[in-house]
Amino acid sequence: MALPSPQKNKGNKRPMLNMYWMYALIVLSLLGLYYFQDNQLVVEVDWTKFEQAALAGDISKIQVFSESGIAEGTLTKQGIKNQKIETNNGLLDTSDAKIKAVIPSAGKIQDKIDSWNEELQKEGKPEINVSYERGSDLIKILYYFGPIAIIILFMVFMSRRMSNPGGNGGIFSVGKSKAKVFDKSDGTHVTFKDVAGLAEAKVEIEEIVEFLKNPQRYTELGAKIPKGALLVGPPGTGKTLLAKAVAGEANVPFLSISGSDFVEMFVGVGAARVRDLFKQAKEKAPCIVFIDEIDAVGRARGKNPNMGSNDERENTLNQMLTEMDGFGSNNGVIILAATNRADMLDKALLRPGRFDRQIYVDLPELSDRIEIFNVHLRNLKVDSHLDVEQLARQTQGFSGAEIANVCNEAALIAARNNKSSVEISDFMAAIDRIVGGLEKRSRVITNEEKFSIATHEAGHATVTWMLEYGNPLVKVTIVPRGRALGAAWYAPEARQIIPTQALLDTMCGMLAGRAAEELFLGQIGTGASDDLEKCTKIAISMVMMYGMSDRLPNINYNDSTGQSYGFSKPYSEETAKIIDEEVNRIINEQYERAKSILREYAEQHHKLRDMLVVSEVIYHDDVQNVLGPRKWKSRTDEIMELNKQDEAKRQKQLGTSDKGSVESVKDNQDSNDNNKEDNDDVGVPPEFTGIDD
C-alpha cells in the first residue's frame, strides 16, 4: 500500500496547545465571574411589584427603554431594605441596585409616572426622575460580551503568529536568532581605512574577504576556503572594529550576533537559535557570520562541577560544533568570532575545520599608535605644532580604545579651559587622568601626612634611579589622584623576555617607599599596601612559575592549559614550606637592598623629599639634577632626549629661547598651572607606584 504524500497531510495538523491558552481560560473565567456578579445588581420583578415600589418612594430614577418595552428603576438605600432584594451572598447592600419590569402599555407609561409623582407629592416624598432610551439589548450584549470577544480574537491572532515560522512574534519567536543582518545597502559604514595599525591582522582579515569575492582564485588550485577565524587579544585592541570593517568592505551579507544572545532561561532556546542562525546564513550564502564574545557559549565543557551534562550552555555549544563541522555543508559561510579569553574556550571549537585560523590582535606598537592617533585626531581641532609621534611614544602599553579615550579626554579638558584648540598639555593631563584618576586637591592632608607621603615617593624615585633595570622615571607627585595619595610615574621598557635581575630590581624599587619610611621616619604606615601586593605576586611567580629559586630551580607549578588541580596541590607540604621560605627570602633581600641604597644616598633623598613638600610635583630633570645622570642608558632616556631636541628646534623656529630643563621647583610649579604637565618632561605613564588610601 502506498504511503500518503507529505503534501496531503499538511492540512491535517493538530491544533497547537500551550500555556497561553490556559492563561486565556483563566482570564475568561474571571471576566465571566465578574459579569455574573454584576448581573445580580439588576433584579427582574413583575409590574405590580414595580408599581408598589414606586408609590412607596423606594425608586429614585426610572429609565424607560421604549423599543424593548422595559423600565428600570434605581432603588434608594431605604428601598433596597424595603424590597428585601437578596443575592446568592445575602442581602444586597450596594447603592446602585435596580429592578426592572416589562411595561404593560408603552404609550401610557408617562401618564403612569405622573400619577405616581402626584401621590408622592401628597405624602411629601421626592419625585421620581424619568429618562427615555431608544437603545436595545444589543448595546448591553456588546458591553458584556465585547471584551470576551476581543480577547478570543487576540488569542487566535497570536496563535497564528506563533505557528508562522517566518514571523517575528515576540515571546513566541524565542527560538529565533537575534543576529543583525547587514547587506550592501545598509552596511556599517566602517572600512579598513578606519582601522589603524593591526597590519598583520588586517592582512588575514582582508584575505577572508577576498575568499568570498573571488573564490575561484583559490578553488582552482584545489584549496578549501577556511570555515572560521578567531580574533584573540586584550580588551580594546580593535577586534570588533575589524569585524565591522569586514562588514563594510565585503560585498556579501554580514550577520552579527553576541555570544550572550544564545543564552536564555528557557531550555533548548540556545540550540534553536544556533540552528536558526546557520539556516539564515545558508540561505544568504556566501556570507559572513560574526559572533562577538564567543566565550559566553564556547567555554570548555565539564570544567564547572555545578553544571551537569544537560547544561543549557553545553547544549548550545554542542549544536554550534555540529553546525560548524557536521554532516551538513556550509559552503560559502565563514564564521568570525572574537574573544579575549581564548584559554577558556573548548578545544573542540578551536580545532582545524571549525576555526581554522587564530588571529592575534595585540596591543599596538609605536607605528600602530601613531596611525591610531591620526585616526582619532581627524575630528579634533588640535594645535598645529602637535607632535603625534611624541604622543605615541608617551602612551606605551595603551590599547586602541584607551588612545581614543585619551583624545576625547584631551578635548574635554581643552574645552573646560576655554581653549581654541587642543594642546599637548591637554593630552598630558588626559593621560594622567586616565591612568591615575581624577585629582583630589580638596582632600584634607595634614602636614605630617604630607611629609610621610613625600618621604615614601622620594624613596621610590631614589632607589629606582640607581638600579640597572629600574624603569625610567617620568615624574613624582604627592597630589592625591584616584585612590592614591601619591605616585611615582615610570616609563617601563618594552621587553619580550625579562631577566631575573630585572624582576629583582623592580621589587627593590617597589619596596623602597616602605624602606624610606622605616629609615627616615622611624615607623611604617599603611600606604605601601599596593606596593607589597605587587611585590609579593612577583616573588611568587619567580618561585612557582619561572623556576628562578635556588632551592626549587626549573620547576613550574602553573597550569597554562586552564585545567585546575581541584582541591589538591601539585606539590607536597614540605615543598609548600620551601615556597614560603623562598618568597620571604627574595622579598627580604630586596628590602634590605633598598635600605642600603637609601642609606648611601640619604642626602639626595632628603632633597627630593623637600622639593616634593614644596612643589608637590617633580620631573625627570629635577631628579637628574639631584642624583646626577643615570649610569645605565635606557631606550626611553634616549627618546626623551630626542623629544627635548625636537622641542628646542621648534622653540627656535618660533623665535623663543630654549629654556632647557627646569631651573627651579617654583618655576616648574608656576608653569604647570592647574596641574598641566610640561611636555618637555612628561614621558610614558602606563605604570605607577603609589600611596593607597
DRENZADO-282227 format. One line per 8 residues: number of its first residue (from 1); their letters; for each residue x, y, z of C-alpha. Coordinates in nm, 3 decimals, decimal comma, padded with zeros to 5 digits, m for minus. Example, Ala and Ser with C-alpha at 12.3 -4.5 7.8 and 13.67 -1.06 7.14 Angstrom:
BEGIN
1 = AS = 01,230 m00,450 00,780 | 01,367 m00,106 00,714
***
This chain:
BEGIN
1 = MALPSPQK = 00,000 00,000 00,000 | 00,136 00,342 m00,094 | 00,209 00,587 00,182 | 00,026 00,917 00,171 | 00,229 01,203 00,035 | 00,351 01,473 00,273 | 00,154 01,737 00,083 | m00,177 01,570 00,164
9 = NKGNKRPM = m00,102 01,562 00,534 | m00,016 01,929 00,562 | m00,375 02,026 00,620 | m00,426 01,769 00,899 | m00,207 01,938 01,155 | m00,337 01,911 01,509 | m00,406 02,237 01,687 | m00,118 02,368 01,895
17 = LNMYWMYA = m00,191 02,377 02,267 | 00,028 02,574 02,506 | 00,024 02,751 02,838 | m00,115 03,073 02,690 | m00,449 02,906 02,617 | m00,467 02,811 02,985 | m00,398 03,173 03,080 | m00,676 03,280 02,843
25 = LIVLSLLG = m00,924 03,039 03,005 | m00,837 03,176 03,349 | m00,894 03,534 03,229 | m01,222 03,440 03,069 | m01,337 03,268 03,389 | m01,256 03,577 03,594 | m01,441 03,801 03,348 | m01,742 03,570 03,348
33 = LYYFQDNQ = m01,747 03,564 03,726 | m01,730 03,943 03,733 | m02,015 03,986 03,488 | m02,221 03,723 03,668 | m02,188 03,910 03,994 | m02,260 04,238 03,816 | m02,585 04,096 03,673 | m02,715 04,046 04,027
41 = LVVEVDWT = m02,744 04,426 04,058 | m03,050 04,427 03,828 | m03,341 04,217 03,959 | m03,638 04,145 03,737 | m03,982 04,179 03,904 | m04,341 04,190 03,785 | m04,515 04,518 03,706 | m04,727 04,512 04,021
49 = KFEQAALA = m04,423 04,498 04,250 | m04,251 04,767 04,039 | m04,553 04,996 04,082 | m04,570 04,932 04,458 | m04,201 05,022 04,494 | m04,257 05,346 04,301 | m04,554 05,452 04,515 | m04,362 05,366 04,834
57 = GDISKIQV = m04,085 05,610 04,732 | m03,826 05,334 04,702 | m03,731 05,432 04,342 | m03,534 05,749 04,278 | m03,498 05,726 03,898 | m03,672 05,534 03,617 | m03,507 05,462 03,282 | m03,751 05,361 03,009
65 = FSESGIAE = m03,637 05,161 02,704 | m03,914 05,233 02,456 | m03,808 04,983 02,189 | m03,770 04,686 02,422 | m04,063 04,792 02,648 | m03,865 04,761 02,970 | m03,844 05,005 03,259 | m03,551 05,002 03,503
73 = GTLTKQGI = m03,584 05,169 03,839 | m03,286 05,269 04,053 | m03,358 05,187 04,417 | m03,272 05,410 04,707 | m03,084 05,270 05,007 | m03,409 05,253 05,203 | m03,575 05,096 04,901 | m03,325 04,808 04,895
81 = KNQKIETN = m03,418 04,728 05,255 | m03,791 04,769 05,196 | m03,794 04,549 04,886 | m03,574 04,288 05,059 | m03,367 04,223 04,746 | m03,126 03,937 04,807 | m02,841 03,775 04,610 | m02,665 03,445 04,648
89 = NGLLDTSD = m02,437 03,605 04,908 | m02,718 03,756 05,115 | m02,881 04,098 05,126 | m02,768 04,339 04,852 | m02,613 04,641 05,021 | m02,493 04,839 04,717 | m02,618 05,189 04,638 | m02,690 05,137 04,267
97 = AKIKAVIP = m02,921 04,833 04,275 | m03,201 04,829 04,019 | m03,524 04,648 03,949 | m03,676 04,612 03,606 | m04,015 04,512 03,473 | m04,199 04,482 03,141 | m04,422 04,782 03,071 | m04,788 04,684 03,018
105 = SAGKIQDK = m04,856 04,980 02,789 | m04,556 05,166 02,649 | m04,770 05,459 02,529 | m04,917 05,536 02,871 | m04,602 05,498 03,084 | m04,559 05,876 03,117 | m04,915 05,918 03,248 | m04,847 05,642 03,499
113 = IDSWNEEL = m04,531 05,807 03,624 | m04,708 06,146 03,653 | m04,976 05,991 03,871 | m04,705 05,835 04,090 | m04,538 06,172 04,135 | m04,871 06,331 04,238 | m04,919 06,068 04,508 | m04,560 06,116 04,625
121 = QKEGKPEI = m04,606 06,495 04,647 | m04,909 06,449 04,867 | m04,708 06,230 05,103 | m04,410 06,471 05,099 | m04,174 06,232 04,927 | m03,932 06,323 04,645 | m04,049 06,283 04,288 | m03,918 06,016 04,052
129 = NVSYERGS = m03,693 06,134 03,769 | m03,760 05,970 03,436 | m03,548 05,932 03,120 | m03,614 05,759 02,792 | m03,369 05,546 02,594 | m03,423 05,423 02,241 | m03,144 05,161 02,267 | m03,198 04,791 02,279
137 = DLIKILYY = m03,034 04,493 02,445 | m02,775 04,481 02,166 | m02,575 04,754 02,340 | m02,579 04,559 02,665 | m02,475 04,245 02,485 | m02,179 04,429 02,333 | m02,093 04,577 02,669 | m02,093 04,244 02,849
145 = FGPIAIII = m01,953 04,015 02,580 | m01,741 04,258 02,374 | m01,427 04,225 02,592 | m01,455 03,847 02,581 | m01,477 03,853 02,202 | m01,176 04,084 02,180 | m00,968 03,851 02,400 | m01,065 03,550 02,189
153 = LFMVFMSR = m00,971 03,728 01,867 | m00,640 03,834 02,020 | m00,556 03,477 02,123 | m00,639 03,347 01,776 | m00,419 03,614 01,619 | m00,125 03,533 01,847 | m00,167 03,161 01,788 | m00,143 03,212 01,413
161 = RMSNPGGN = 00,166 03,425 01,451 | 00,323 03,160 01,671 | 00,254 02,887 01,417 | 00,407 03,102 01,140 | 00,777 03,003 01,118 | 00,875 03,325 00,942 | 00,702 03,560 01,181 | 00,865 03,770 01,448
169 = GGIFSVGK = 00,614 03,718 01,723 | 00,792 03,848 02,030 | 00,797 03,585 02,302 | 00,665 03,324 02,059 | 00,978 03,366 01,846 | 01,213 03,299 02,139 | 01,390 03,032 01,938 | 01,471 03,267 01,651
177 = SKAKVFDK = 01,818 03,410 01,602 | 01,876 03,771 01,709 | 02,151 03,831 01,457 | 02,165 04,171 01,286 | 02,189 04,142 00,910 | 02,394 04,398 00,717 | 02,351 04,392 00,341 | 02,520 04,601 00,075
185 = SDGTHVTF = 02,270 04,883 00,113 | 02,279 04,907 00,495 | 02,639 04,831 00,592 | 02,825 04,950 00,899 | 02,999 05,232 00,703 | 03,331 05,122 00,860 | 03,611 05,026 00,624 | 03,970 04,912 00,660
193 = KDVAGLAE = 04,076 05,277 00,631 | 03,913 05,336 00,970 | 04,118 05,056 01,127 | 04,459 05,198 01,217 | 04,755 04,971 01,288 | 04,700 04,595 01,319 | 04,885 04,539 00,992 | 04,923 04,161 01,032
201 = AKVEIEEI = 04,565 04,108 01,147 | 04,429 04,321 00,862 | 04,617 04,110 00,606 | 04,444 03,791 00,722 | 04,106 03,961 00,755 | 04,134 04,111 00,406 | 04,218 03,767 00,272 | 03,895 03,629 00,419
209 = VEFLKNPQ = 03,702 03,899 00,234 | 03,890 03,806 m00,082 | 03,786 03,441 m00,035 | 03,424 03,543 m00,071 | 03,478 03,789 m00,355 | 03,691 03,562 m00,577 | 03,654 03,201 m00,461 | 03,761 03,058 m00,799
217 = RYTELGAK = 04,107 03,203 m00,750 | 04,164 02,956 m00,465 | 03,940 02,662 m00,554 | 04,101 02,621 m00,896 | 04,419 02,513 m00,720 | 04,228 02,269 m00,501 | 04,235 02,489 m00,191 | 03,947 02,492 00,055
225 = IPKGALLV = 03,814 02,819 00,190 | 03,864 02,840 00,572 | 03,546 02,792 00,769 | 03,624 03,025 01,056 | 03,869 03,272 01,207 | 03,902 03,356 01,575 | 04,014 03,706 01,678 | 04,204 03,685 02,007
233 = GPPGTGKT = 04,354 03,973 02,202 | 04,330 04,200 02,506 | 04,022 04,420 02,552 | 04,011 04,738 02,347 | 04,255 04,630 02,076 | 04,002 04,651 01,792 | 03,861 04,300 01,743 | 03,502 04,414 01,698
241 = LLAKAVAG = 03,618 04,709 01,487 | 03,789 04,466 01,249 | 03,464 04,273 01,215 | 03,275 04,595 01,139 | 03,533 04,676 00,873 | 03,473 04,335 00,717 | 03,102 04,415 00,705 | 03,179 04,746 00,537
249 = EANVPFLS = 03,425 04,602 00,285 | 03,261 04,273 00,189 | 03,001 04,268 m00,086 | 02,822 03,984 00,088 | 02,564 03,975 00,370 | 02,708 04,009 00,719 | 02,529 03,858 01,022 | 02,639 03,993 01,361
257 = ISGSDFVE = 02,540 03,844 01,697 | 02,676 03,838 02,051 | 02,756 03,518 02,237 | 02,523 03,618 02,520 | 02,228 03,629 02,277 | 02,230 03,249 02,268 | 02,192 03,218 02,645 | 01,831 03,214 02,764
265 = MFVGVGAA = 01,640 03,088 03,064 | 01,427 02,856 02,851 | 01,556 02,506 02,786 | 01,665 02,442 02,428 | 01,647 02,806 02,318 | 02,024 02,843 02,270 | 02,049 02,543 02,040 | 01,740 02,657 01,848
273 = RVRDLFKQ = 01,893 03,000 01,791 | 02,216 02,843 01,666 | 02,020 02,634 01,416 | 01,822 02,935 01,302 | 02,140 03,146 01,267 | 02,309 02,894 01,041 | 01,985 02,844 00,849 | 01,978 03,216 00,770
281 = AKEKAPCI = 02,347 03,207 00,679 | 02,297 02,917 00,436 | 02,009 03,098 00,269 | 02,223 03,412 00,225 | 02,547 03,231 00,129 | 02,805 03,345 00,051 | 02,808 03,546 00,372 | 02,998 03,615 00,694
289 = VFIDEIDA = 02,874 03,540 01,047 | 03,036 03,732 01,333 | 02,994 03,607 01,692 | 03,124 03,860 01,945 | 03,238 03,739 02,290 | 03,207 03,375 02,191 | 03,337 03,266 02,531 | 02,983 03,321 02,664
297 = VGRARGKN = 02,877 02,996 02,494 | 03,207 02,837 02,389 | 03,350 02,776 02,733 | 03,519 02,439 02,780 | 03,275 02,166 02,878 | 03,298 01,982 03,208 | 03,507 02,244 03,391 | 03,231 02,365 03,617
305 = PNMGSNDE = 03,128 02,086 03,858 | 02,799 02,263 03,930 | 02,687 02,217 03,570 | 02,562 01,876 03,464 | 02,563 01,714 03,123 | 02,227 01,877 03,046 | 02,355 02,227 03,099 | 02,193 02,468 02,855
313 = RENTLNQM = 02,527 02,630 02,767 | 02,677 02,291 02,679 | 02,379 02,205 02,461 | 02,425 02,535 02,278 | 02,796 02,465 02,228 | 02,726 02,112 02,102 | 02,482 02,248 01,846 | 02,737 02,508 01,734
321 = LTEMDGFG = 03,004 02,240 01,691 | 02,765 02,033 01,483 | 02,665 02,324 01,262 | 03,024 02,434 01,200 | 03,156 02,093 01,101 | 02,884 01,835 01,082 | 02,741 01,622 00,804 | 02,576 01,929 00,658
329 = SNNGVIIL = 02,759 02,159 00,421 | 02,804 02,530 00,491 | 02,965 02,626 00,163 | 03,020 02,998 00,135 | 02,963 03,067 00,507 | 03,264 03,196 00,703 | 03,246 03,233 01,081 | 03,430 03,519 01,254
337 = AATNRADM = 03,445 03,521 01,633 | 03,611 03,747 01,890 | 03,721 03,682 02,248 | 03,981 03,797 02,497 | 03,968 03,467 02,688 | 04,085 03,209 02,437 | 04,217 02,987 02,716 | 03,857 02,933 02,836
345 = LDKALLRP = 03,730 02,803 02,502 | 03,658 02,438 02,435 | 03,930 02,253 02,244 | 03,676 02,105 02,003 | 03,581 02,457 01,899 | 03,940 02,556 01,824 | 04,043 02,259 01,613 | 04,105 02,295 01,237
353 = GRFDRQIY = 03,787 02,252 01,040 | 03,596 02,486 01,267 | 03,816 02,782 01,347 | 04,099 02,721 01,105 | 04,276 03,044 01,193 | 04,350 03,226 01,515 | 04,432 03,591 01,452 | 04,609 03,758 01,744
361 = VDLPELSD = 04,524 04,126 01,788 | 04,793 04,250 02,025 | 04,848 04,588 02,186 | 04,966 04,840 01,924 | 05,334 04,913 01,871 | 05,479 05,262 01,822 | 05,398 05,280 01,450 | 05,048 05,144 01,517
369 = RIEIFNVH = 04,985 05,401 01,788 | 05,085 05,681 01,550 | 04,825 05,558 01,300 | 04,560 05,524 01,573 | 04,625 05,880 01,693 | 04,595 06,009 01,336 | 04,256 05,840 01,300 | 04,115 05,982 01,624
377 = LRNLKVDS = 04,265 06,327 01,573 | 04,088 06,375 01,240 | 03,775 06,511 01,408 | 03,959 06,720 01,671 | 04,075 07,078 01,638 | 04,434 07,034 01,755 | 04,731 07,266 01,780 | 04,927 07,291 01,454
385 = HLDVEQLA = 05,253 07,214 01,640 | 05,120 06,892 01,799 | 05,374 06,609 01,767 | 05,176 06,287 01,712 | 05,489 06,072 01,734 | 05,563 06,215 02,075 | 05,213 06,125 02,193 | 05,258 05,772 02,060
393 = RQTQGFSG = 05,587 05,734 02,249 | 05,424 05,853 02,569 | 05,137 05,602 02,552 | 05,330 05,277 02,555 | 05,108 04,986 02,654 | 04,784 05,170 02,565 | 04,522 04,988 02,360 | 04,332 05,147 02,073
401 = AEIANVCN = 04,030 05,212 02,295 | 04,248 05,382 02,556 | 04,409 05,603 02,291 | 04,062 05,703 02,172 | 03,975 05,786 02,532 | 04,292 05,997 02,565 | 04,194 06,204 02,261 | 03,841 06,254 02,390
409 = EAALIAAR = 03,956 06,346 02,742 | 04,209 06,593 02,600 | 03,934 06,765 02,400 | 03,714 06,782 02,712 | 03,996 06,935 02,917 | 04,069 07,194 02,645 | 03,700 07,288 02,625 | 03,681 07,311 03,003
417 = NNKSSVEI = 03,966 07,565 02,997 | 03,809 07,765 02,709 | 04,089 07,692 02,462 | 04,056 07,737 02,088 | 04,247 07,414 02,012 | 04,368 07,103 02,191 | 04,730 07,141 02,301 | 04,998 06,898 02,412
425 = SDFMAAID = 04,942 06,990 02,778 | 04,579 06,879 02,745 | 04,691 06,539 02,619 | 04,935 06,504 02,909 | 04,662 06,590 03,158 | 04,431 06,340 02,987 | 04,691 06,062 03,017 | 04,732 06,135 03,388
433 = RIVGGLEK = 04,354 06,140 03,431 | 04,306 05,801 03,262 | 04,595 05,619 03,429 | 04,593 05,772 03,776 | 04,241 05,901 03,817 | 04,095 06,243 03,888 | 04,287 06,489 04,101 | 04,152 06,534 04,452
441 = RSRVITNE = 04,306 06,859 04,573 | 04,010 06,904 04,807 | 04,121 06,605 05,014 | 04,246 06,727 05,352 | 04,602 06,607 05,426 | 04,789 06,712 05,738 | 05,147 06,836 05,726 | 05,264 06,515 05,894
449 = EKFSIATH = 05,090 06,301 05,631 | 05,226 06,517 05,351 | 05,581 06,477 05,484 | 05,532 06,098 05,513 | 05,399 06,070 05,156 | 05,688 06,279 05,022 | 05,936 06,054 05,208 | 05,773 05,745 05,058
457 = EAGHATVT = 05,767 05,872 04,699 | 06,119 06,013 04,718 | 06,232 05,667 04,828 | 06,085 05,514 04,511 | 06,250 05,775 04,291 | 06,593 05,750 04,457 | 06,626 05,370 04,452 | 06,480 05,320 04,105
465 = WMLEYGNP = 06,719 05,579 03,962 | 07,018 05,379 04,091 | 06,911 05,036 03,959 | 07,026 04,892 03,628 | 06,683 04,765 03,528 | 06,489 05,034 03,707 | 06,215 05,179 03,488 | 06,300 05,534 03,370
473 = LVKVTIVP = 06,133 05,791 03,591 | 05,884 06,035 03,440 | 05,765 06,234 03,740 | 05,684 06,207 04,108 | 05,376 06,365 04,264 | 05,212 06,378 04,603 | 04,888 06,527 04,469 | 04,603 06,284 04,551
481 = RGRALGAA = 04,469 06,124 04,236 | 04,207 05,849 04,235 | 04,272 05,608 04,524 | 04,641 05,703 04,551 | 04,767 05,979 04,777 | 05,089 05,999 04,576 | 05,254 05,831 04,282 | 05,585 05,780 04,107
489 = WYAPEARQ = 05,534 05,755 03,731 | 05,764 05,540 03,518 | 05,812 05,456 03,152 | 05,864 05,078 03,151 | 06,090 04,930 02,888 | 05,926 04,709 02,626 | 06,089 04,369 02,684 | 05,986 04,037 02,535
497 = IIPTQALL = 06,199 03,837 02,781 | 06,254 03,968 03,133 | 06,580 03,860 03,303 | 06,594 03,765 03,668 | 06,776 04,080 03,768 | 06,505 04,295 03,609 | 06,243 04,134 03,832 | 06,462 04,180 04,139
505 = DTMCGMLA = 06,525 04,546 04,054 | 06,151 04,600 04,007 | 06,081 04,453 04,351 | 06,359 04,661 04,508 | 06,208 04,979 04,363 | 05,862 04,886 04,490 | 05,988 04,822 04,844 | 06,187 05,147 04,852
513 = GRAAEELF = 05,890 05,351 04,973 | 05,837 05,133 05,280 | 06,214 05,123 05,340 | 06,235 05,505 05,334 | 05,957 05,530 05,592 | 06,135 05,289 05,824 | 06,477 05,456 05,787 | 06,387 05,826 05,794
521 = LGQIGTGA = 06,057 05,834 05,988 | 06,122 05,557 06,240 | 05,783 05,399 06,173 | 05,590 05,249 05,882 | 05,236 05,323 05,764 | 04,962 05,160 05,561 | 05,046 05,347 05,242 | 05,261 05,068 05,094
529 = SDDLEKCT = 04,986 04,805 05,068 | 04,967 04,825 04,689 | 05,348 04,802 04,660 | 05,357 04,499 04,888 | 05,082 04,323 04,694 | 05,259 04,365 04,359 | 05,594 04,269 04,507 | 05,454 03,951 04,663
537 = KIAISMVM = 05,296 03,845 04,333 | 05,629 03,890 04,152 | 05,812 03,682 04,414 | 05,553 03,403 04,399 | 05,574 03,398 04,019 | 05,953 03,376 04,032 | 05,938 03,072 04,259 | 05,632 02,886 04,125
545 = MYGMSDRL = 05,626 02,978 03,754 | 05,968 03,086 03,629 | 06,192 02,847 03,824 | 06,412 03,134 03,949 | 06,455 02,997 04,301 | 06,787 02,843 04,412 | 06,613 02,573 04,614 | 06,337 02,500 04,356
553 = PNINYNDS = 06,506 02,556 04,020 | 06,349 02,476 03,683 | 06,004 02,394 03,823 | 05,672 02,544 03,710 | 05,359 02,473 03,912 | 05,135 02,687 03,692 | 04,880 02,516 03,466 | 04,863 02,715 03,142
561 = TGQSYGFS = 04,609 02,477 02,987 | 04,334 02,604 03,215 | 04,278 02,267 03,381 | 04,256 02,330 03,753 | 04,403 02,093 04,007 | 04,084 02,094 04,210 | 04,132 02,067 04,584 | 04,475 01,904 04,560
569 = KPYSEETA = 04,809 02,079 04,514 | 05,074 01,956 04,270 | 05,334 01,968 04,547 | 05,380 01,832 04,897 | 05,352 02,016 05,227 | 05,730 02,020 05,256 | 05,757 02,186 04,913 | 05,491 02,439 05,015
577 = KIIDEEVN = 05,705 02,529 05,315 | 06,007 02,576 05,089 | 05,799 02,800 04,859 | 05,703 03,020 05,153 | 06,063 03,039 05,270 | 06,190 03,131 04,923 | 05,927 03,401 04,873 | 06,014 03,553 05,211
585 = RIINEQYE = 06,387 03,533 05,135 | 06,357 03,711 04,800 | 06,141 03,989 04,941 | 06,361 04,041 05,249 | 06,677 04,053 05,039 | 06,536 04,324 04,813 | 06,404 04,517 05,112 | 06,747 04,522 05,273
593 = RAKSILRE = 06,898 04,615 04,937 | 06,661 04,913 04,910 | 06,754 05,030 05,261 | 07,125 05,000 05,176 | 07,083 05,225 04,868 | 06,883 05,478 05,069 | 07,150 05,494 05,339 | 07,411 05,565 05,072
601 = YAEQHHKL = 07,204 05,840 04,907 | 07,025 05,973 05,213 | 07,121 06,335 05,145 | 06,989 06,323 04,788 | 06,670 06,156 04,913 | 06,609 06,438 05,159 | 06,649 06,697 04,883 | 06,391 06,522 04,668
609 = RDMLVVSE = 06,159 06,493 04,967 | 06,184 06,864 05,045 | 06,122 06,952 04,680 | 05,807 06,739 04,683 | 05,680 06,900 05,002 | 05,718 07,246 04,846 | 05,610 07,189 04,484 | 05,409 06,861 04,513
617 = VIYHDDVQ = 05,532 06,757 04,163 | 05,888 06,698 04,039 | 06,001 06,572 03,699 | 06,276 06,375 03,532 | 06,514 06,673 03,506 | 06,469 06,767 03,871 | 06,567 06,416 03,982 | 06,863 06,419 03,743
625 = NVLGPRKW = 06,986 06,749 03,888 | 06,987 06,597 04,237 | 07,104 06,239 04,169 | 07,309 06,303 03,855 | 07,282 06,118 03,521 | 07,190 05,751 03,532 | 07,472 05,502 03,487 | 07,262 05,284 03,256
633 = KSRTDEIM = 07,122 05,445 02,944 | 06,776 05,321 02,851 | 06,587 05,347 02,526 | 06,331 05,570 02,697 | 06,604 05,810 02,810 | 06,723 05,836 02,451 | 06,367 05,904 02,334 | 06,320 06,175 02,595
641 = ELNKQDEA = 06,645 06,341 02,488 | 06,529 06,333 02,126 | 06,200 06,489 02,237 | 06,391 06,772 02,405 | 06,599 06,832 02,095 | 06,287 06,839 01,878 | 06,121 07,082 02,119 | 06,431 07,304 02,119
649 = KRQKQLGT = 06,422 07,320 01,740 | 06,053 07,406 01,744 | 06,104 07,681 02,002 | 06,392 07,817 01,794 | 06,173 07,827 01,484 | 05,907 08,014 01,680 | 06,168 08,268 01,789 | 06,161 08,177 02,154
657 = SDKGSVES = 06,453 08,077 02,368 | 06,501 07,718 02,474 | 06,459 07,707 02,845 | 06,607 07,357 02,869 | 06,548 07,181 03,197 | 06,357 07,330 03,485 | 06,587 07,564 03,677 | 06,387 07,578 03,994
665 = VKDNQDSN = 06,099 07,393 04,152 | 05,900 07,715 04,191 | 05,925 07,800 03,821 | 05,824 07,444 03,740 | 05,515 07,472 03,958 | 05,417 07,808 03,805 | 05,447 07,669 03,452 | 05,211 07,384 03,544
673 = DNNKEDND = 04,909 07,583 03,648 | 04,603 07,368 03,714 | 04,836 07,064 03,715 | 04,913 07,078 03,339 | 05,243 06,893 03,289 | 05,526 07,041 03,078 | 05,563 06,841 02,760 | 05,945 06,858 02,784
681 = DVGVPPEF = 05,945 06,649 03,098 | 05,644 06,419 03,084 | 05,701 06,067 02,949 | 05,502 05,747 02,929 | 05,283 05,687 03,235 | 05,134 05,342 03,192 | 05,269 05,229 03,529 | 05,299 05,399 03,864
689 = TGIDD = 05,379 05,316 04,222 | 05,158 05,496 04,469 | 05,042 05,551 04,822 | 04,700 05,394 04,874 | 04,417 05,542 05,075
***
